């Protein structure tokens, strides 16, 4: 699991969707290439938003599965296997971050999420991951650092 902390742009009228800048996805590429991308891996961008993140990820060379209107919580392990998804990379709605983290843990899918780094200090994070905390944290102000 990984978290990327970065500035966001374009808050939607719904109030909980912030569209991520291309540079945020691009800045994480050294880690992504190192950790996940050997050959052409398929990633899942479950939170479609306005579709820009999918376009950005494709521009960076990923084979991206993303479907407008799809419900993240309805996706099953069988769906992930059928779609041949290798990992999840997204900027989830912050109001549902605890539920998103729990669901990704349940699915057992490697993931990179753009979230505030303070999430790792929450009770729900501790409850969800316990001692299973192998992650990389990145801030646009710092380089990637391993947290053990």
Backbone bond lengths (Angstrom), bond angles and torsions (degrees), N, CA, C in turn:
res aa  C-N    CA-C-N  psi(-1)  N-CA   C-N-CA  omega(-1)  CA-C   N-CA-C  phi
1 X - - - 1.434 - - 1.503 108.92 -
2 X 1.305 116.14 152.63 1.451 120.94 -178.93 1.514 110.14 -149.68
3 X 1.299 114.94 154.24 1.447 121.36 176.63 1.511 108.60 -128.83
4 X 1.308 115.86 138.91 1.450 121.81 175.60 1.518 106.32 -120.84
5 X 1.311 116.64 124.59 1.457 121.39 178.90 1.521 108.05 -105.08
6 X 1.342 116.40 128.56 1.457 117.92 -176.27 1.508 111.82 -160.94
7 X 1.337 116.23 167.27 1.449 119.36 173.78 1.523 109.84 -69.73
8 X 1.305 115.17 151.90 1.453 120.95 179.65 1.519 109.27 -125.66
9 X 1.311 116.04 164.05 1.454 120.16 -178.33 1.513 110.56 -133.83
10 X 1.326 116.05 164.16 1.458 123.38 169.53 1.524 115.02 57.47
11 X 1.294 117.97 70.33 1.455 121.27 174.39 1.526 108.88 -68.18
12 X 1.321 116.72 135.32 1.460 120.48 -178.99 1.516 110.93 -85.11
13 X 1.311 115.76 169.39 1.462 121.65 179.71 1.527 111.57 -63.40
14 X 1.325 116.98 -27.52 1.465 120.56 179.85 1.531 111.37 -66.93
15 X 1.320 117.36 -21.49 1.450 121.45 174.91 1.512 116.20 89.95
16 X 1.336 118.39 -10.58 1.459 119.52 -177.32 1.518 112.50 -123.90
17 X 1.299 117.27 10.61 1.455 120.41 177.35 1.515 108.71 -116.76
18 X 1.303 114.24 120.11 1.456 121.14 175.20 1.521 106.72 -120.20
19 X 1.313 116.43 127.04 1.457 120.22 -178.34 1.530 109.06 -85.20
20 X 1.305 115.80 130.42 1.455 123.01 -175.12 1.522 111.02 -82.52
21 X 1.317 115.02 140.77 1.461 120.69 177.68 1.527 110.71 -68.22
22 X 1.319 115.54 150.93 1.466 121.26 175.39 1.526 110.24 -56.81
23 X 1.330 116.23 -40.77 1.469 120.19 -176.17 1.530 112.02 -60.95
24 X 1.321 117.63 -29.15 1.465 120.03 178.16 1.524 110.41 -65.06
25 X 1.322 115.68 -47.54 1.466 119.50 177.25 1.529 110.45 -64.88
26 X 1.302 116.68 -42.91 1.462 121.73 -178.79 1.530 111.76 -62.97
27 X 1.339 117.25 -41.53 1.468 121.24 -178.98 1.526 112.89 -64.72
28 X 1.313 117.32 -23.99 1.465 120.48 179.72 1.525 112.48 -85.27
29 X 1.317 117.87 -6.37 1.467 121.19 -174.66 1.525 115.14 -58.33
30 X 1.330 120.48 -39.20 1.474 117.57 178.65 1.531 111.88 -57.43
31 X 1.311 117.44 -39.63 1.464 120.83 177.39 1.524 110.63 -70.54
32 X 1.310 116.58 -47.25 1.464 120.85 -178.22 1.525 110.04 -59.34
33 X 1.314 116.73 -48.80 1.468 120.23 179.92 1.514 111.61 -59.48
34 X 1.310 116.81 -39.20 1.462 122.44 -179.31 1.520 111.79 -70.03
35 X 1.307 116.61 -45.08 1.454 121.85 -169.40 1.527 113.79 -90.49
36 X 1.331 117.20 -42.29 1.461 119.54 -169.39 1.518 115.75 -114.90
37 X 1.299 119.29 -27.68 1.460 120.59 -165.63 1.517 112.95 -103.09
38 X 1.330 116.61 85.06 1.456 119.33 171.06 1.527 105.49 -109.91
39 X 1.302 114.97 106.69 1.452 119.49 -169.55 1.510 108.18 86.00
40 X 1.292 117.31 -149.29 1.460 121.52 -177.64 1.521 108.60 -109.08
41 X 1.313 116.54 92.62 1.457 121.03 -179.53 1.521 110.15 -84.15
42 X 1.309 115.00 151.69 1.463 120.64 -179.09 1.523 109.27 -100.21
43 X 1.321 115.07 126.03 1.455 118.16 178.56 1.521 110.55 -113.10
44 X 1.306 114.30 157.88 1.460 123.08 -179.86 1.518 107.67 -110.84
45 X 1.331 116.12 123.39 1.465 123.01 173.70 1.526 105.26 -109.77
46 X 1.344 117.56 90.76 1.462 120.32 -171.33 1.529 115.77 -76.60
47 X 1.320 117.30 -16.00 1.463 119.60 -176.81 1.524 108.38 -110.57
48 X 1.322 115.21 87.11 1.459 124.39 -169.84 1.530 113.35 -58.77
49 X 1.314 117.78 -38.91 1.467 120.49 -177.21 1.508 111.04 55.99
50 X 1.325 117.06 -126.96 1.463 120.25 178.91 1.530 111.76 -94.31
51 X 1.326 117.15 5.29 1.461 121.69 177.00 1.520 115.28 91.00
52 X 1.331 117.35 -8.52 1.463 119.52 -177.95 1.522 112.49 -63.92
53 X 1.341 117.24 -39.80 1.469 118.84 -177.39 1.523 110.80 -61.07
54 X 1.319 117.39 -39.63 1.463 120.95 177.63 1.523 110.07 -62.22
55 X 1.323 116.67 -44.47 1.476 120.62 178.14 1.525 110.55 -61.85
56 X 1.339 116.68 -43.42 1.467 120.63 -179.91 1.527 111.16 -61.69
57 X 1.327 116.21 -45.50 1.462 120.52 -177.85 1.526 111.31 -65.86
58 X 1.312 116.72 -37.23 1.470 119.91 175.47 1.523 110.45 -66.19
59 X 1.325 116.38 -39.30 1.468 120.66 178.08 1.530 110.79 -60.91
60 X 1.329 115.91 -30.65 1.463 121.13 178.86 1.530 112.55 -82.90
61 X 1.331 116.66 1.23 1.456 120.69 173.27 1.512 116.41 100.74
62 X 1.325 118.38 7.51 1.460 120.62 -179.10 1.524 111.69 -87.80
63 X 1.308 115.30 148.45 1.456 122.80 167.72 1.531 103.79 -86.73
64 X 1.330 117.23 112.15 1.470 121.62 -170.52 1.523 111.26 -112.45
65 X 1.340 115.22 130.57 1.462 120.58 169.38 1.521 106.94 -103.29
66 X 1.326 115.85 120.88 1.459 122.02 177.10 1.514 107.21 -153.58
67 X 1.322 116.22 136.76 1.459 120.08 -176.22 1.525 109.88 -133.89
68 X 1.313 115.76 119.48 1.462 121.20 179.21 1.528 109.22 -60.78
69 X 1.323 115.59 132.02 1.458 120.78 177.51 1.518 115.32 84.76
70 X 1.333 117.55 -5.83 1.466 120.21 179.78 1.529 109.46 -71.91
71 X 1.325 116.37 146.51 1.468 121.31 179.04 1.524 109.44 -96.97
72 X 1.317 116.09 113.58 1.457 123.50 179.57 1.530 112.01 -48.83
73 X 1.326 116.73 -41.25 1.464 121.19 -173.85 1.528 113.43 -76.01
74 X 1.329 117.34 -10.24 1.464 120.91 177.76 1.526 112.97 -90.71
75 X 1.310 117.94 -12.25 1.463 121.59 -178.91 1.526 109.64 -71.93
76 X 1.314 115.39 136.05 1.469 120.87 -177.33 1.530 110.62 -111.59
77 X 1.329 114.89 169.14 1.472 120.08 174.67 1.519 110.28 -59.46
78 X 1.338 116.35 -36.95 1.473 120.71 178.90 1.528 110.54 -63.94
79 X 1.338 117.41 -39.64 1.470 120.90 177.43 1.527 110.29 -61.55
80 X 1.316 115.92 -45.06 1.468 120.96 -178.95 1.525 110.30 -62.22
81 X 1.314 116.35 -41.52 1.468 120.52 178.26 1.528 110.37 -66.18
82 X 1.330 116.87 -45.45 1.471 121.57 -179.63 1.526 111.58 -61.74
83 X 1.324 116.77 -39.84 1.462 121.95 -178.97 1.538 112.73 -82.50
84 X 1.334 115.67 -6.88 1.472 122.27 179.76 1.532 111.74 58.43
85 X 1.324 115.26 47.17 1.465 122.28 179.33 1.525 109.04 -80.91
86 X 1.338 116.96 130.99 1.460 121.65 179.32 1.522 112.91 -93.51
87 X 1.340 117.16 -36.42 1.457 120.69 177.55 1.522 110.57 -162.75
88 X 1.311 115.64 166.26 1.460 123.45 -179.77 1.522 108.96 -107.24
89 X 1.328 116.26 136.30 1.463 121.31 177.65 1.520 106.74 -138.69
90 X 1.336 117.23 117.50 1.455 118.82 -174.03 1.518 112.97 -162.59
91 X 1.304 114.44 167.47 1.457 124.77 169.75 1.525 105.52 -113.39
92 X 1.334 117.62 92.69 1.466 120.10 -174.65 1.527 111.93 -75.82
93 X 1.340 116.26 162.49 1.466 119.16 174.07 1.530 109.01 -61.54
94 X 1.316 116.38 126.94 1.459 119.54 -175.81 1.527 112.36 -64.77
95 X 1.324 117.97 -27.15 1.470 119.93 179.78 1.525 111.73 -68.87
96 X 1.332 117.33 -17.11 1.466 121.16 -179.04 1.526 112.11 -116.25
97 X 1.330 117.65 16.85 1.470 119.63 -173.36 1.525 113.29 -60.32
98 X 1.319 118.72 -37.41 1.468 120.47 179.12 1.524 110.53 -64.15
99 X 1.312 116.54 -43.81 1.462 121.22 179.76 1.530 111.46 -68.24
100 X 1.328 116.69 -38.07 1.463 121.29 178.60 1.526 109.89 -63.91
101 X 1.314 117.11 -46.18 1.465 120.92 178.92 1.525 110.91 -60.84
102 X 1.325 116.99 -44.97 1.459 120.94 179.97 1.530 110.83 -62.00
103 X 1.329 116.48 -41.33 1.470 120.11 -179.03 1.534 111.04 -67.95
104 X 1.318 117.36 -41.86 1.462 119.45 177.76 1.525 111.32 -62.95
105 X 1.309 116.58 -39.21 1.475 120.74 176.61 1.531 109.47 -61.63
106 X 1.328 115.63 -44.23 1.462 121.41 179.46 1.537 111.33 -62.15
107 X 1.324 116.66 -40.29 1.465 120.85 179.70 1.525 112.53 -71.97
108 X 1.343 116.71 -21.47 1.461 120.58 179.53 1.522 113.38 70.57
109 X 1.322 116.57 23.55 1.461 121.63 -177.36 1.520 110.12 -97.04
110 X 1.335 118.65 129.98 1.469 119.27 174.36 1.526 109.10 -57.82
111 X 1.342 115.85 147.75 1.455 117.74 -177.75 1.517 112.95 -150.13
112 X 1.328 113.66 156.92 1.454 124.00 171.56 1.524 104.84 -127.90
113 X 1.332 116.35 120.42 1.465 120.86 -179.97 1.519 110.12 -121.83
114 X 1.298 115.06 141.94 1.455 121.29 174.73 1.524 106.14 -92.36
115 X 1.323 115.27 105.39 1.462 122.72 -176.31 1.521 109.25 -144.05
116 X 1.329 116.29 159.68 1.476 118.22 173.04 1.533 109.22 -61.53
117 X 1.310 116.96 138.43 1.464 119.55 -178.94 1.526 112.51 -65.28
118 X 1.314 117.55 -17.49 1.467 121.16 178.28 1.530 112.13 -65.33
119 X 1.311 117.25 -16.51 1.463 121.24 179.35 1.526 111.19 -56.37
120 X 1.327 117.69 -35.48 1.469 119.60 -176.76 1.528 112.84 -67.80
121 X 1.323 117.19 -8.34 1.467 120.96 179.35 1.526 112.79 -105.07
122 X 1.327 117.35 10.51 1.460 120.61 -177.97 1.523 111.62 -89.88
123 X 1.326 115.78 157.54 1.459 120.36 177.39 1.523 111.22 -65.11
124 X 1.347 117.55 -38.60 1.462 118.72 -179.41 1.529 111.40 -66.05
125 X 1.321 118.02 -33.69 1.462 120.48 177.24 1.528 109.78 -66.49
126 X 1.316 115.87 -46.92 1.470 120.93 178.63 1.521 110.72 -59.70
127 X 1.329 116.91 -42.67 1.468 121.32 -179.90 1.527 110.65 -65.22
128 X 1.322 117.33 -40.31 1.460 121.58 -177.49 1.516 112.54 -72.17
129 X 1.340 117.55 -43.95 1.460 120.46 -171.63 1.519 114.83 -107.60
130 X 1.319 118.62 -19.92 1.458 120.52 178.92 1.513 112.00 47.99
131 X 1.334 116.90 -122.78 1.462 121.94 -179.87 1.534 112.82 -85.02
132 X 1.314 117.05 -5.39 1.462 121.84 -178.19 1.528 109.52 -86.31
133 X 1.325 116.24 69.06 1.468 121.38 -174.97 1.514 110.86 -123.97
134 X 1.289 115.79 78.25 1.460 120.51 173.39 1.515 105.26 -108.02
135 X 1.315 116.29 110.57 1.454 117.47 -175.47 1.506 111.78 -150.82
136 X 1.296 112.68 164.98 1.448 122.29 173.25 1.524 106.15 -117.38
137 X 1.298 116.24 134.37 1.461 120.93 176.80 1.519 107.98 -114.73
138 X 1.313 115.99 137.88 1.454 120.36 -179.55 1.520 109.26 -134.48
139 X 1.281 116.36 136.88 1.456 122.00 173.34 1.513 106.91 -123.57
140 X 1.325 116.57 146.06 1.463 119.10 179.21 1.525 110.83 -64.49
141 X 1.319 116.38 -11.71 1.457 120.89 178.24 1.522 112.55 -96.79
142 X 1.328 116.31 -7.44 1.464 120.10 -176.29 1.527 109.68 -139.81
143 X 1.285 115.67 176.27 1.451 120.66 176.30 1.536 109.49 -92.00
144 X 1.313 115.32 173.02 1.452 118.75 175.86 1.514 109.51 -63.97
145 X 1.317 116.30 144.25 1.462 120.27 175.56 1.515 108.58 -141.85
146 X 1.320 116.09 140.95 1.448 121.13 -179.05 1.516 109.65 -82.57
147 X 1.321 115.55 134.01 1.460 121.37 176.14 1.515 106.87 -113.66
148 X 1.336 116.34 125.09 1.464 119.85 -179.74 1.500 109.52 -117.53
